[in-house]
Amino acid sequence: MHSGADPLFVSSAADGDRAAAGGDVRDVHAELNVLKEIVRLLPAGITVQDEHGRFLLVNDAAAAQFRIPAEQILAASSFVPRAIEALERRRNTCLEVLRTDRAAVSEECVGDGPLKRIWLSAHRPVRIADARLLLTSSADLSEQKAIEDELFRRAYYDELTGLPMRRVIERHVNALLHAGCAAPFALAFLDIDNFKHINDYYGHAIGDALLVEVARRLGLDLRDSDMLSRISGDEFLLLLNPVQSQQEVAEHIQFLLQRLRAPFFVDGSEVFASASIGVSLYPEHGDSYDALRQNADIAMYRVKNEGKGAAVFFDVSMEREALARMELEQSLRLAILDKKFCCAFQPKVDIRTREIKGIEALVRLRNDEGVLQAPGTFINLAVELGLIDELTHLVLAEIMDSIDLINDTFGAGTSISINVAAKQAGNPEFMQSFARALEATGCPRRFIIEVTEDAFVAKTHFQDEILPIFRKLGVGISIDDFGIGYSSLSALADITADEIKIDRSFITDIHKRPRSQGILKAIESLSEALGMTVIAEGIETFEELAYLQAATKIRYAQGFYFSKPIFLEELGALGRTPVTPRTISENRPTPETRPQYSRANGYGR
């Protein structure tokens, strides 16, 4: 320990003199040296300053705190060089505390970057030997502060991207609003399009890396007053503050969309991504964080429903749509709870013999007025809400409840197809439970599960882990709507399925569309080589049927030309009469009125 003059220890010396006078022989200087050594070695930084801020005593810990030798600190004049900022701050603290004559506690930072240390210093004004002094003790809080900062970061900042989380941007926006004089600002809700497919196809590691790159691109050129937050898996919230006009915001958002459309190069993969963005403006679209965020969210869903990869501003009409969606969600949940769904069955027909090969179970929702709703109005919502699994089990249960009627109508050997969404197909837990349910029917070999090609192409568990379970049970596998997803003929070669259903978009007016004819023949040839049965979906006219009969080897088809979907109550009305295409369709062209086809000449009227 180092000190200047020794007025601090005068009383100790006097006590020593009195002790010696009383016969207690002591070495006063030795005692003083021991006390000084104890103070010097204390782990806390100890300093004493006079009323001018000059240092009279500095122990080793304090010298280490300031990173300046004690001798230099003690030798400094009353004016401490401003270059030594920590000492200058301590001097100012000394003068302020002695002026107010009140103890104080402060945090002191020394150094920058990795060398930065934080000290908690307690300052106490004292009077010793008629001298007004400041006694300061300091404890190193650096490790504790580092832990606190890490906990704060984990609580409020996204570990993957480093962006602030939902609570941070929410508090920031609320602070702007509560200030009472907030300038106009914009809140943009961004959702990465098809991110689940990217995750499934490329894997979660590349998906995470993509999120990091998206965050980096979104964060470019932001002002200090703006804020970008990751609020959930693939959703971001962007605050632009302040803004001058809607046009200014629109230009910036369009620039972001263009930036995101450029390919991302992640771990050797070239990944393409886009975002759907909804924007709300303060104060036009809300006067609270919740209202602004919700309205931006509503606008974003408008983009999703209209094709993705774009941006729109909120307007009042969107709110009405959101309310209608909420009502549909509510009715969907109640319908599943009350089992208001019913099944219709559409035959798969042998176009050569007109015999029924199988039937497809199609689910319909019956509302409170008894009106039936097609699956296009609720299936995607059921998938989004996580209700599709229960709905699929309800379909199977209704089939088994009516199996006798189905057998009497279509035949006991007719196969029964059930649709499974791609999201379900990639979910091992659901698929295993559904396999057990099929096995429990006692006739699993009679069933075919129809999945879209996404389930095969995406890197999920379906092809390698789930498919063998159904193969073992004898359940058939059908690729539904082939040709409208991420299909390719090379991908088809790797798929192990029993049946491929060509989407109706290829079949409609096939006799007039040479390019579709070429694609159809390519799919037909490859499917034949792979041992898969081809079914043409959506046959609605005689001309379409006639082309398939004459110009292709396709054996089976499905569509309104043969039969509309038949409901269970209609099956009951038919009694025990077996259904054939002849009994469920009317006014079909007779052979004499059919146009002539040949493989050599193609289609001709």
VEXDREN-2710 file (C-alpha; in Angstrom, 1 decimal):
% VEXDREN-2710
k/r/px/py/pz
1/MET/0.0/0.0/0.0
2/HIS/1.1/3.5/-0.7
3/SER/0.2/6.7/1.1
4/GLY/1.2/10.3/1.3
5/ALA/1.6/11.9/4.8
6/ASP/0.4/9.9/7.8
7/PRO/-2.3/11.9/9.5
8/LEU/-4.6/8.9/9.1
9/PHE/-2.5/7.0/11.6
10/VAL/-1.8/9.7/14.2
11/SER/-4.5/8.4/16.6
12/SER/-3.0/4.9/16.3
13/ALA/0.4/6.3/17.2
14/ALA/-1.0/8.1/20.2
15/ASP/-2.7/5.0/21.4
16/GLY/0.6/3.2/21.1
17/ASP/2.3/5.9/23.2
18/ARG/-0.3/5.5/25.9
19/ALA/0.1/1.8/25.8
20/ALA/3.9/2.1/26.2
21/ALA/3.4/4.5/29.1
22/GLY/1.1/1.9/30.8
23/GLY/3.9/-0.6/30.7
24/ASP/2.7/-2.5/27.5
25/VAL/5.8/-2.4/25.4
26/ARG/5.0/-2.4/21.7
27/ASP/6.8/-1.5/18.5
28/VAL/4.4/1.2/17.3
29/HIS/6.1/1.4/13.9
30/ALA/5.7/-2.4/13.5
31/GLU/2.0/-2.1/14.3
32/LEU/1.6/0.6/11.8
33/ASN/3.3/-1.4/9.2
34/VAL/1.1/-4.4/9.9
35/LEU/-2.0/-2.3/9.5
36/LYS/-0.7/-0.8/6.3
37/GLU/0.1/-4.3/4.9
38/ILE/-3.4/-5.5/5.8
39/VAL/-5.0/-2.5/3.9
40/ARG/-2.6/-3.0/1.0
41/LEU/-3.6/-6.7/0.6
42/LEU/-7.4/-6.3/1.0
43/PRO/-9.2/-7.7/-2.1
44/ALA/-11.4/-4.6/-2.3
45/GLY/-10.0/-1.5/-3.8
46/ILE/-9.4/1.1/-1.1
47/THR/-8.6/4.8/-1.7
48/VAL/-8.7/7.9/0.4
49/GLN/-8.9/11.4/-1.1
50/ASP/-8.8/14.8/0.4
51/GLU/-11.2/17.7/-0.1
52/HIS/-9.4/18.6/-3.4
53/GLY/-9.7/15.1/-4.8
54/ARG/-6.1/14.3/-4.4
55/PHE/-5.3/10.6/-3.5
56/LEU/-3.7/10.1/-0.1
57/LEU/-4.0/6.3/0.0
58/VAL/-4.2/3.7/-2.8
59/ASN/-4.0/0.0/-2.1
60/ASP/-2.9/-2.6/-4.6
61/ALA/-6.5/-3.6/-5.6
62/ALA/-7.3/0.1/-6.3
63/ALA/-4.1/0.5/-8.4
64/ALA/-5.1/-2.6/-10.4
65/GLN/-8.6/-1.2/-10.8
66/PHE/-7.3/2.0/-12.4
67/ARG/-4.5/0.1/-14.2
68/ILE/-2.0/2.8/-13.1
69/PRO/0.8/2.3/-10.6
70/ALA/-0.1/3.6/-7.2
71/GLU/3.0/5.9/-7.1
72/GLN/1.7/7.7/-10.3
73/ILE/-1.7/8.1/-8.8
74/LEU/-0.3/9.6/-5.5
75/ALA/2.1/11.8/-7.3
76/ALA/-0.5/13.4/-9.6
77/SER/-1.4/17.1/-8.9
78/SER/-4.8/18.2/-7.8
79/PHE/-5.6/18.4/-11.5
80/VAL/-5.8/14.9/-12.8
81/PRO/-5.1/14.7/-16.5
82/ARG/-8.3/14.2/-18.4
83/ALA/-6.7/11.5/-20.5
84/ILE/-7.0/9.3/-17.5
85/GLU/-10.8/9.3/-17.6
86/ALA/-11.4/6.9/-14.7
87/LEU/-9.4/9.0/-12.3
88/GLU/-11.0/12.1/-13.5
89/ARG/-14.4/10.7/-12.8
90/ARG/-13.3/9.5/-9.3
91/ARG/-12.0/13.0/-8.6
92/ASN/-15.4/14.6/-9.6
93/THR/-17.2/12.0/-7.5
94/CYS/-15.0/13.0/-4.5
95/LEU/-15.8/16.7/-4.9
96/GLU/-19.5/16.0/-5.2
97/VAL/-19.8/13.7/-2.2
98/LEU/-17.8/16.0/0.0
99/ARG/-19.9/18.9/-1.1
100/THR/-23.2/17.2/-0.2
101/ASP/-21.7/15.3/2.8
102/ARG/-23.8/12.3/1.9
103/ALA/-22.6/8.7/1.2
104/ALA/-23.0/7.4/-2.4
105/VAL/-22.7/4.2/-4.4
106/SER/-21.8/4.1/-8.1
107/GLU/-20.7/1.8/-10.8
108/GLU/-17.4/2.6/-12.4
109/CYS/-16.3/1.3/-15.8
110/VAL/-12.6/1.0/-16.6
111/GLY/-11.4/0.1/-20.0
112/ASP/-13.2/-0.8/-23.2
113/GLY/-14.0/-4.0/-25.2
114/PRO/-12.7/-7.3/-23.8
115/LEU/-10.7/-5.4/-21.2
116/LYS/-13.6/-3.6/-19.8
117/ARG/-14.2/-4.1/-16.0
118/ILE/-17.0/-2.9/-13.9
119/TRP/-16.6/-2.0/-10.2
120/LEU/-19.2/-1.2/-7.6
121/SER/-17.8/1.6/-5.4
122/ALA/-19.1/2.8/-2.1
123/HIS/-18.1/6.4/-1.2
124/ARG/-18.2/7.6/2.4
125/PRO/-17.3/11.1/3.6
126/VAL/-15.3/11.0/6.9
127/ARG/-13.5/13.4/9.2
128/ILE/-10.1/12.2/10.6
129/ALA/-7.8/14.6/12.5
130/ASP/-9.8/17.6/11.4
131/ALA/-9.4/16.6/7.7
132/ARG/-12.4/16.1/5.5
133/LEU/-11.7/12.9/3.5
134/LEU/-13.5/10.5/1.1
135/LEU/-13.1/6.8/1.9
136/THR/-13.9/4.6/-1.1
137/SER/-14.1/0.8/-1.3
138/SER/-14.6/-0.9/-4.7
139/ALA/-15.6/-4.5/-5.5
140/ASP/-15.2/-6.0/-9.0
141/LEU/-18.6/-6.9/-10.4
142/SER/-17.4/-7.8/-13.9
143/GLU/-18.2/-11.5/-13.8
144/GLN/-21.6/-10.9/-12.1
145/LYS/-22.4/-8.2/-14.8
146/ALA/-21.3/-10.6/-17.5
147/ILE/-23.7/-13.2/-16.2
148/GLU/-26.5/-10.6/-15.9
149/ASP/-25.9/-9.4/-19.4
150/GLU/-26.0/-13.0/-20.7
151/LEU/-29.3/-13.7/-18.9
152/PHE/-30.7/-10.5/-20.3
153/ARG/-29.5/-11.3/-23.8
154/ARG/-31.1/-14.8/-23.6
155/ALA/-34.3/-13.3/-22.2
156/TYR/-34.7/-10.5/-24.7
157/TYR/-32.5/-11.3/-27.7
158/ASP/-32.8/-14.2/-30.2
159/GLU/-29.9/-16.6/-29.8
160/LEU/-29.8/-17.5/-33.5
161/THR/-30.0/-14.1/-35.2
162/GLY/-29.0/-11.8/-32.3
163/LEU/-32.1/-9.7/-33.0
164/PRO/-34.3/-8.4/-30.2
165/MET/-37.3/-10.5/-29.4
166/ARG/-41.0/-9.7/-29.3
167/ARG/-41.0/-8.2/-25.8
168/VAL/-38.2/-5.7/-26.7
169/ILE/-39.9/-4.2/-29.8
170/GLU/-43.2/-4.2/-28.0
171/ARG/-41.8/-2.2/-25.1
172/HIS/-40.0/0.1/-27.5
173/VAL/-43.2/0.9/-29.5
174/ASN/-45.2/1.3/-26.3
175/ALA/-42.5/3.8/-25.0
176/LEU/-42.9/5.8/-28.2
177/LEU/-46.6/5.9/-27.9
178/HIS/-46.6/6.8/-24.2
179/ALA/-44.2/9.6/-24.8
180/GLY/-47.2/11.5/-26.0
181/CYS/-45.6/13.2/-29.0
182/ALA/-44.7/10.2/-31.2
183/ALA/-44.0/10.9/-34.8
184/PRO/-45.7/8.8/-37.5
185/PHE/-44.0/5.4/-37.8
186/ALA/-44.6/2.1/-39.6
187/LEU/-44.8/-1.4/-38.3
188/ALA/-44.1/-4.2/-40.9
189/PHE/-44.9/-7.9/-40.3
190/LEU/-42.7/-10.2/-42.4
191/ASP/-43.2/-13.9/-42.9
192/ILE/-40.8/-16.0/-45.0
193/ASP/-42.7/-17.9/-47.6
194/ASN/-42.7/-21.7/-47.7
195/PHE/-40.1/-21.8/-44.9
196/LYS/-41.4/-25.2/-43.7
197/HIS/-40.8/-26.7/-47.2
198/ILE/-37.2/-25.2/-47.2
199/ASN/-36.6/-26.7/-43.7
200/ASP/-38.0/-30.1/-44.9
201/TYR/-36.1/-30.1/-48.1
202/TYR/-32.7/-28.7/-47.1
203/GLY/-32.7/-29.6/-43.4
204/HIS/-32.9/-27.5/-40.3
205/ALA/-29.2/-26.5/-40.3
206/ILE/-29.6/-24.8/-43.7
207/GLY/-33.0/-23.4/-42.5
208/ASP/-31.3/-21.8/-39.5
209/ALA/-28.5/-20.4/-41.6
210/LEU/-31.1/-19.0/-44.0
211/LEU/-32.8/-17.2/-41.1
212/VAL/-29.5/-15.6/-40.1
213/GLU/-28.9/-14.4/-43.7
214/VAL/-32.5/-13.1/-44.0
215/ALA/-32.0/-11.2/-40.8
216/ARG/-28.8/-9.7/-42.0
217/ARG/-30.3/-8.5/-45.3
218/LEU/-33.3/-7.0/-43.5
219/GLY/-31.1/-5.2/-41.1
220/LEU/-29.0/-3.4/-43.8
221/ASP/-29.4/0.3/-44.0
222/LEU/-31.6/0.6/-40.9
223/ARG/-31.3/3.8/-38.9
224/ASP/-30.5/3.9/-35.2
225/SER/-34.2/4.8/-34.5
226/ASP/-35.5/1.7/-36.5
227/MET/-35.7/-1.7/-35.0
228/LEU/-35.8/-5.2/-36.5
229/SER/-37.1/-8.1/-34.3
230/ARG/-37.5/-11.8/-34.8
231/ILE/-40.8/-12.6/-33.1
232/SER/-41.1/-16.3/-33.9
233/GLY/-39.7/-19.0/-36.1
234/ASP/-39.9/-17.4/-39.6
235/GLU/-41.6/-14.1/-38.6
236/PHE/-40.0/-10.7/-38.2
237/LEU/-41.3/-7.4/-37.1
238/LEU/-39.8/-4.2/-38.5
239/LEU/-40.2/-0.7/-36.9
240/LEU/-39.5/2.2/-39.2
241/ASN/-39.4/5.3/-37.1
242/PRO/-40.1/8.0/-38.1
243/VAL/-41.6/8.1/-41.5
244/GLN/-42.7/11.0/-43.7
245/SER/-45.3/9.3/-45.9
246/GLN/-46.8/5.9/-47.0
247/GLN/-44.9/6.3/-50.3
248/GLU/-41.6/6.4/-48.4
249/VAL/-42.5/3.2/-46.5
250/ALA/-43.6/1.5/-49.7
251/GLU/-40.3/2.2/-51.5
252/HIS/-38.3/0.8/-48.6
253/ILE/-40.5/-2.3/-48.3
254/GLN/-40.2/-2.9/-52.1
255/PHE/-36.4/-2.6/-51.8
256/LEU/-36.5/-5.2/-49.0
257/LEU/-38.5/-7.6/-51.2
258/GLN/-36.1/-7.3/-54.1
259/ARG/-33.1/-7.8/-51.7
260/LEU/-34.7/-11.1/-50.4
261/ARG/-35.4/-12.4/-53.9
262/ALA/-31.7/-12.6/-54.6
263/PRO/-30.5/-16.2/-54.1
264/PHE/-29.0/-17.2/-50.8
265/PHE/-25.8/-19.3/-50.9
266/VAL/-25.8/-21.4/-47.7
267/ASP/-23.4/-24.3/-47.0
268/GLY/-23.0/-25.0/-50.7
269/SER/-26.7/-24.8/-51.5
270/GLU/-28.4/-22.1/-53.6
271/VAL/-31.6/-21.3/-51.8
272/PHE/-34.3/-19.0/-53.1
273/ALA/-36.7/-17.3/-50.6
274/SER/-39.2/-14.6/-50.5
275/ALA/-41.3/-12.9/-47.9
276/SER/-44.9/-11.8/-47.5
277/ILE/-45.1/-8.4/-45.8
278/GLY/-48.0/-6.6/-44.2
279/VAL/-47.7/-2.9/-43.1
280/SER/-49.6/-0.8/-40.6
281/LEU/-49.0/2.9/-40.1
282/TYR/-49.3/5.0/-36.9
283/PRO/-51.6/6.7/-36.2
284/GLU/-53.8/5.8/-39.2
285/HIS/-54.1/2.1/-38.4
286/GLY/-54.0/2.0/-34.7
287/ASP/-53.0/3.8/-31.5
288/SER/-51.5/0.9/-29.6
289/TYR/-48.8/-1.7/-30.2
290/ASP/-51.3/-4.6/-30.2
291/ALA/-53.6/-2.9/-32.8
292/LEU/-50.7/-2.0/-35.1
293/ARG/-49.1/-5.4/-34.9
294/GLN/-52.4/-7.2/-35.4
295/ASN/-53.3/-5.1/-38.4
296/ALA/-49.9/-5.6/-39.9
297/ASP/-50.4/-9.4/-39.4
298/ILE/-53.8/-9.2/-41.1
299/ALA/-52.3/-7.4/-44.1
300/MET/-49.6/-10.0/-44.3
301/TYR/-52.1/-12.8/-44.4
302/ARG/-53.8/-11.0/-47.3
303/VAL/-50.5/-11.3/-49.2
304/LYS/-50.3/-15.0/-48.3
305/ASN/-53.8/-15.7/-49.6
306/GLU/-53.1/-13.9/-52.8
307/GLY/-49.9/-15.5/-53.9
308/LYS/-47.1/-14.5/-51.4
309/GLY/-43.9/-12.6/-52.1
310/ALA/-45.4/-9.2/-52.0
311/ALA/-46.4/-6.4/-49.5
312/VAL/-49.6/-4.6/-48.8
313/PHE/-50.8/-1.9/-46.4
314/PHE/-53.6/-2.6/-44.0
315/ASP/-57.1/-1.3/-44.8
316/VAL/-60.4/-1.7/-43.0
317/SER/-61.7/-4.3/-45.4
318/MET/-59.0/-6.7/-44.3
319/GLU/-60.3/-6.4/-40.7
320/ARG/-63.7/-7.7/-41.9
321/GLU/-62.0/-10.6/-43.7
322/ALA/-60.1/-11.4/-40.5
323/LEU/-63.3/-11.5/-38.5
324/ALA/-64.8/-13.8/-41.1
325/ARG/-61.7/-16.0/-40.8
326/MET/-62.1/-16.1/-37.0
327/GLU/-65.7/-17.2/-37.4
328/LEU/-64.6/-19.9/-39.8
329/GLU/-62.0/-21.1/-37.3
330/GLN/-64.6/-21.2/-34.6
331/SER/-67.1/-23.1/-36.7
332/LEU/-64.4/-25.5/-37.8
333/ARG/-63.4/-26.3/-34.2
334/LEU/-67.1/-26.8/-33.2
335/ALA/-67.7/-28.9/-36.3
336/ILE/-64.9/-31.3/-35.3
337/LEU/-66.1/-31.3/-31.7
338/ASP/-69.7/-32.0/-32.8
339/LYS/-68.7/-34.3/-35.7
340/LYS/-70.5/-32.3/-38.3
341/PHE/-68.3/-33.6/-41.1
342/CYS/-69.6/-36.1/-43.6
343/CYS/-68.0/-38.2/-46.3
344/ALA/-68.7/-38.3/-50.0
345/PHE/-67.3/-41.1/-52.2
346/GLN/-66.1/-40.6/-55.8
347/PRO/-65.4/-43.7/-57.9
348/LYS/-62.2/-44.5/-59.7
349/VAL/-63.3/-46.1/-63.0
350/ASP/-61.8/-48.4/-65.5
351/ILE/-62.2/-46.4/-68.7
352/ARG/-62.0/-49.5/-70.8
353/THR/-64.6/-51.6/-69.0
354/ARG/-66.5/-48.9/-66.9
355/GLU/-65.9/-51.0/-63.8
356/ILE/-65.3/-49.3/-60.5
357/LYS/-61.7/-50.0/-59.3
358/GLY/-61.9/-48.0/-56.1
359/ILE/-63.4/-45.0/-54.3
360/GLU/-61.9/-41.9/-52.8
361/ALA/-63.4/-40.6/-49.5
362/LEU/-63.9/-36.8/-49.7
363/VAL/-64.7/-34.9/-46.6
364/ARG/-67.3/-32.2/-46.5
365/LEU/-68.4/-29.8/-43.7
366/ARG/-72.1/-29.3/-43.0
367/ASN/-72.8/-25.9/-41.4
368/ASP/-75.6/-25.1/-39.1
369/GLU/-78.0/-24.5/-42.0
370/GLY/-77.2/-27.9/-43.4
371/VAL/-75.3/-26.5/-46.3
372/LEU/-72.3/-28.5/-47.4
373/GLN/-68.9/-26.8/-47.8
374/ALA/-66.2/-28.1/-50.1
375/PRO/-62.8/-28.9/-48.6
376/GLY/-61.2/-25.9/-50.3
377/THR/-62.9/-23.7/-47.7
378/PHE/-61.5/-25.4/-44.6
379/ILE/-58.8/-28.0/-45.2
380/ASN/-55.9/-25.6/-45.3
381/LEU/-57.2/-23.9/-42.2
382/ALA/-57.5/-27.2/-40.5
383/VAL/-53.9/-27.9/-41.3
384/GLU/-52.8/-24.5/-40.1
385/LEU/-54.8/-24.9/-36.8
386/GLY/-53.5/-28.4/-36.2
387/LEU/-57.0/-29.9/-36.5
388/ILE/-56.3/-32.0/-39.6
389/ASP/-55.1/-35.1/-37.7
390/GLU/-58.4/-35.4/-35.7
391/LEU/-60.3/-34.8/-38.9
392/THR/-58.5/-37.6/-40.8
393/HIS/-59.3/-40.0/-38.0
394/LEU/-63.0/-38.9/-38.1
395/VAL/-63.1/-39.7/-41.8
396/LEU/-61.7/-43.2/-41.2
397/ALA/-64.2/-43.7/-38.4
398/GLU/-67.2/-42.7/-40.6
399/ILE/-66.0/-45.1/-43.3
400/MET/-65.9/-48.0/-40.9
401/ASP/-69.3/-47.1/-39.5
402/SER/-70.7/-47.3/-43.0
403/ILE/-68.5/-50.1/-44.3
404/ASP/-71.5/-52.5/-44.9
405/LEU/-73.3/-49.9/-47.0
406/ILE/-70.1/-49.2/-48.9
407/ASN/-69.6/-52.9/-49.6
408/ASP/-73.1/-53.4/-50.8
409/THR/-72.9/-50.3/-53.1
410/PHE/-69.4/-50.5/-54.5
411/GLY/-68.4/-54.0/-53.8
412/ALA/-66.4/-55.6/-51.0
413/GLY/-63.2/-55.7/-53.0
414/THR/-63.2/-52.0/-53.9
415/SER/-60.2/-50.1/-52.6
416/ILE/-60.9/-47.0/-50.4
417/SER/-58.6/-44.0/-50.7
418/ILE/-58.1/-41.5/-47.8
419/ASN/-56.3/-38.2/-48.3
420/VAL/-53.4/-37.3/-46.0
421/ALA/-51.9/-33.8/-46.0
422/ALA/-48.2/-33.4/-46.7
423/LYS/-47.7/-32.0/-43.2
424/GLN/-49.2/-35.1/-41.7
425/ALA/-47.2/-37.4/-43.9
426/GLY/-44.0/-35.9/-42.5
427/ASN/-45.2/-36.3/-38.9
428/PRO/-44.1/-39.7/-37.6
429/GLU/-46.3/-39.5/-34.5
430/PHE/-49.5/-39.0/-36.5
431/MET/-48.7/-41.5/-39.2
432/GLN/-47.9/-44.2/-36.7
433/SER/-51.2/-43.6/-34.9
434/PHE/-53.0/-43.6/-38.3
435/ALA/-51.3/-46.9/-39.2
436/ARG/-52.5/-48.4/-36.0
437/ALA/-56.1/-47.2/-36.7
438/LEU/-56.0/-48.7/-40.2
439/GLU/-54.7/-52.0/-38.8
440/ALA/-57.5/-51.9/-36.2
441/THR/-60.1/-51.9/-39.1
442/GLY/-59.2/-55.5/-39.8
443/CYS/-58.8/-54.8/-43.5
444/PRO/-55.8/-52.5/-43.9
445/ARG/-55.0/-53.9/-47.3
446/ARG/-58.2/-52.4/-48.7
447/PHE/-57.0/-48.9/-48.0
448/ILE/-54.9/-46.5/-50.0
449/ILE/-53.5/-43.3/-48.5
450/GLU/-53.2/-40.4/-51.0
451/VAL/-50.4/-37.9/-50.3
452/THR/-49.1/-35.1/-52.5
453/GLU/-45.6/-35.4/-54.1
454/ASP/-44.2/-32.9/-51.5
455/ALA/-44.2/-35.7/-48.9
456/PHE/-41.8/-37.7/-51.1
457/VAL/-39.6/-34.9/-52.4
458/ALA/-39.1/-33.1/-49.0
459/LYS/-36.4/-34.5/-46.7
460/THR/-38.9/-35.8/-44.1
461/HIS/-39.2/-39.2/-42.5
462/PHE/-41.9/-40.3/-44.9
463/GLN/-40.0/-42.2/-47.6
464/ASP/-37.5/-44.0/-45.3
465/GLU/-39.3/-44.4/-42.0
466/ILE/-43.0/-44.1/-42.4
467/LEU/-43.6/-45.7/-45.7
468/PRO/-42.3/-49.1/-44.6
469/ILE/-44.9/-49.2/-41.7
470/PHE/-47.8/-49.0/-44.3
471/ARG/-46.1/-51.4/-46.6
472/LYS/-46.0/-54.0/-43.9
473/LEU/-49.7/-53.6/-43.3
474/GLY/-50.4/-53.8/-47.1
475/VAL/-51.8/-50.3/-47.3
476/GLY/-51.4/-48.8/-50.8
477/ILE/-49.7/-45.5/-51.5
478/SER/-51.0/-43.0/-54.1
479/ILE/-49.3/-39.7/-55.2
480/ASP/-52.1/-37.2/-55.5
481/ASP/-52.2/-34.1/-57.7
482/PHE/-49.0/-35.1/-59.4
483/GLY/-47.5/-32.3/-61.6
484/ILE/-48.5/-29.2/-59.6
485/GLY/-46.0/-29.3/-56.8
486/TYR/-42.2/-29.7/-56.7
487/SER/-42.3/-32.6/-59.1
488/SER/-39.8/-33.7/-61.6
489/LEU/-39.4/-36.9/-63.5
490/SER/-36.1/-37.7/-61.8
491/ALA/-37.8/-37.3/-58.4
492/LEU/-40.5/-39.7/-59.6
493/ALA/-37.9/-42.3/-60.3
494/ASP/-37.0/-42.3/-56.6
495/ILE/-40.6/-42.6/-55.3
496/THR/-42.0/-46.0/-54.2
497/ALA/-45.7/-45.7/-54.7
498/ASP/-48.5/-47.9/-56.1
499/GLU/-50.5/-45.3/-57.8
500/ILE/-50.0/-41.9/-59.4
501/LYS/-52.9/-39.5/-60.0
502/ILE/-52.3/-36.9/-62.7
503/ASP/-53.7/-33.5/-61.7
504/ARG/-56.7/-32.3/-63.6
505/SER/-54.8/-29.3/-64.8
506/PHE/-53.1/-31.6/-67.2
507/ILE/-56.3/-33.4/-68.2
508/THR/-58.6/-30.5/-68.8
509/ASP/-59.0/-30.1/-72.7
510/ILE/-56.1/-32.6/-73.1
511/HIS/-57.3/-33.2/-76.7
512/LYS/-56.6/-29.6/-77.6
513/ARG/-53.2/-29.2/-75.8
514/PRO/-50.2/-30.9/-77.5
515/ARG/-47.7/-29.8/-74.8
516/SER/-49.9/-31.4/-72.1
517/GLN/-50.2/-34.5/-74.2
518/GLY/-46.4/-34.8/-74.4
519/ILE/-46.0/-34.4/-70.6
520/LEU/-48.8/-36.9/-70.1
521/LYS/-47.1/-39.5/-72.2
522/ALA/-43.8/-39.0/-70.4
523/ILE/-45.4/-39.5/-67.0
524/GLU/-47.3/-42.5/-68.3
525/SER/-44.2/-44.2/-69.7
526/LEU/-42.1/-43.7/-66.6
527/SER/-45.0/-44.8/-64.3
528/GLU/-45.4/-47.9/-66.4
529/ALA/-41.7/-48.7/-66.1
530/LEU/-41.8/-48.2/-62.4
531/GLY/-44.9/-50.4/-62.0
532/MET/-47.3/-47.6/-60.8
533/THR/-50.9/-47.4/-61.9
534/VAL/-51.8/-44.1/-63.5
535/ILE/-55.1/-42.4/-62.8
536/ALA/-56.3/-39.3/-64.6
537/GLU/-58.1/-36.9/-62.4
538/GLY/-60.9/-34.5/-63.3
539/ILE/-62.4/-36.1/-66.4
540/GLU/-65.4/-33.9/-67.2
541/THR/-66.1/-34.2/-70.9
542/PHE/-66.4/-37.0/-73.4
543/GLU/-63.7/-35.6/-75.5
544/GLU/-61.2/-35.9/-72.6
545/LEU/-62.2/-39.5/-72.0
546/ALA/-62.1/-40.3/-75.7
547/TYR/-58.5/-39.0/-76.1
548/LEU/-57.3/-41.0/-73.1
549/GLN/-58.9/-44.1/-74.5
550/ALA/-57.5/-43.7/-78.0
551/ALA/-54.1/-42.0/-77.5
552/THR/-52.9/-43.4/-74.2
553/LYS/-52.6/-46.6/-72.3
554/ILE/-54.1/-45.1/-69.2
555/ARG/-56.6/-47.5/-67.7
556/TYR/-58.2/-45.6/-64.9
557/ALA/-59.8/-42.2/-64.4
558/GLN/-61.9/-40.2/-62.0
559/GLY/-64.1/-37.2/-62.4
560/PHE/-67.6/-35.7/-62.8
561/TYR/-68.0/-37.4/-66.2
562/PHE/-68.4/-40.7/-64.5
563/SER/-69.9/-39.6/-61.2
564/LYS/-70.1/-36.7/-58.8
565/PRO/-69.2/-37.5/-55.2
566/ILE/-71.9/-39.6/-53.6
567/PHE/-72.9/-39.0/-50.0
568/LEU/-73.8/-41.7/-47.5
569/GLU/-77.5/-40.7/-47.4
570/GLU/-77.5/-41.1/-51.2
571/LEU/-76.0/-44.6/-50.9
572/GLY/-78.8/-45.5/-48.5
573/ALA/-81.4/-44.2/-51.1
574/LEU/-79.8/-46.5/-53.7
575/GLY/-80.6/-49.5/-51.4
576/ARG/-78.7/-52.7/-52.0
577/THR/-78.2/-52.0/-55.7
578/PRO/-74.5/-52.1/-56.7
579/VAL/-73.4/-48.8/-58.1
580/THR/-71.8/-48.7/-61.6
581/PRO/-70.8/-45.7/-63.7
582/ARG/-74.0/-46.4/-65.7
583/THR/-76.3/-46.1/-62.6
584/ILE/-74.7/-42.9/-61.4
585/SER/-74.3/-41.0/-64.6
586/GLU/-76.7/-39.9/-67.3
587/ASN/-76.7/-38.7/-70.9
588/ARG/-73.3/-40.0/-71.9
589/PRO/-72.5/-40.0/-75.7
590/THR/-73.3/-43.2/-77.5
591/PRO/-70.6/-45.0/-79.4
592/GLU/-72.1/-43.9/-82.7
593/THR/-71.6/-40.2/-81.8
594/ARG/-68.0/-40.5/-80.5
595/PRO/-65.3/-38.7/-82.5
596/GLN/-62.6/-41.0/-83.9
597/TYR/-59.1/-41.2/-82.5
598/SER/-56.0/-43.1/-83.4
599/ARG/-52.5/-43.2/-81.9
600/ALA/-51.1/-42.4/-85.4
601/ASN/-53.3/-39.4/-86.1
602/GLY/-53.9/-38.0/-82.6
603/TYR/-57.2/-36.4/-81.9
604/GLY/-59.6/-35.3/-84.7
605/ARG/-63.2/-34.3/-85.0
END
